[in-house]
Amino acid sequence: MMEKFIKIDETVRFEVSFSVLNREEGFEDDIRFAIADTAPPDMRMFEANEIGILLTPAQAEQLAAALLEAARLSRATPLIE
């Protein structure tokens, strides 16, 4: 099992995990990506305190590549004042 948590602010974090328990025969989506929000219900981004999706390894690689590209572009682009 593998779990990583990325804290965004005091109430929101991203969670990425892999567990063989997420595997089902005939499906390749065993990587879990979730957003957890511990803010009071009236201040949450979503109705639930956590939303999650299961990704295939290829989808996880595409998401990782897109995030890396966006980070690279962000670092290379000067601030607009």
C-alpha positions in Angstrom: 0.0 0.0 0.0 1.1 3.5 -0.7 -0.4 6.8 0.5 0.7 10.4 0.0 -1.1 13.5 1.4 -0.6 17.0 0.0 -1.9 19.7 2.3 -3.4 22.6 0.4 -4.5 24.8 3.3 -5.8 24.2 6.8 -8.8 22.3 5.7 -8.1 20.9 2.2 -5.7 18.1 1.2 -5.1 15.9 -1.8 -4.7 12.2 -1.2 -3.1 9.8 -3.6 -3.0 6.1 -2.9 -2.5 2.6 -4.3 -3.8 -0.5 -2.8 -4.4 -3.9 -4.1 -7.7 -3.7 -2.3 -8.9 -1.3 -5.0 -8.4 -3.9 -7.6 -11.3 -5.6 -9.2 -11.1 -8.3 -11.9 -11.5 -6.8 -15.3 -10.7 -3.2 -14.2 -7.3 -1.4 -14.2 -8.3 1.6 -12.1 -6.5 0.9 -8.8 -4.9 4.3 -8.1 -7.1 6.5 -5.9 -7.0 10.3 -6.1 -9.2 12.2 -3.6 -9.8 15.6 -2.3 -10.6 15.8 1.5 -12.1 18.9 3.0 -12.5 19.2 6.8 -14.1 22.7 6.7 -17.6 23.1 8.3 -20.3 21.9 5.9 -21.4 25.4 4.9 -17.8 26.3 3.9 -16.7 23.2 1.9 -15.9 23.2 -1.8 -18.1 20.2 -2.3 -21.1 18.8 -0.4 -19.2 15.7 0.8 -16.2 16.0 3.1 -14.3 13.8 0.6 -14.5 13.0 -3.1 -12.4 10.4 -4.8 -11.9 8.7 -8.2 -10.0 5.6 -9.2 -7.5 6.0 -12.0 -5.7 3.5 -14.3 -1.9 3.7 -14.3 -2.0 5.4 -17.7 -4.5 8.0 -16.4 -2.3 8.6 -13.3 0.7 9.2 -15.6 -1.3 11.6 -17.7 -2.4 13.6 -14.7 1.2 13.6 -13.3 2.6 14.8 -16.6 -0.1 17.5 -16.9 0.7 18.8 -13.4 4.4 18.8 -14.0 3.9 20.7 -17.3 1.7 23.3 -15.6 4.3 23.7 -12.8 7.1 24.1 -15.3 5.1 26.8 -17.2 4.2 28.5 -14.0 7.8 28.8 -12.9 8.9 30.0 -16.4 6.2 32.7 -16.7 6.9 36.1 -15.1 4.3 37.5 -12.8 1.9 40.1 -14.3 1.8 43.3 -12.4 
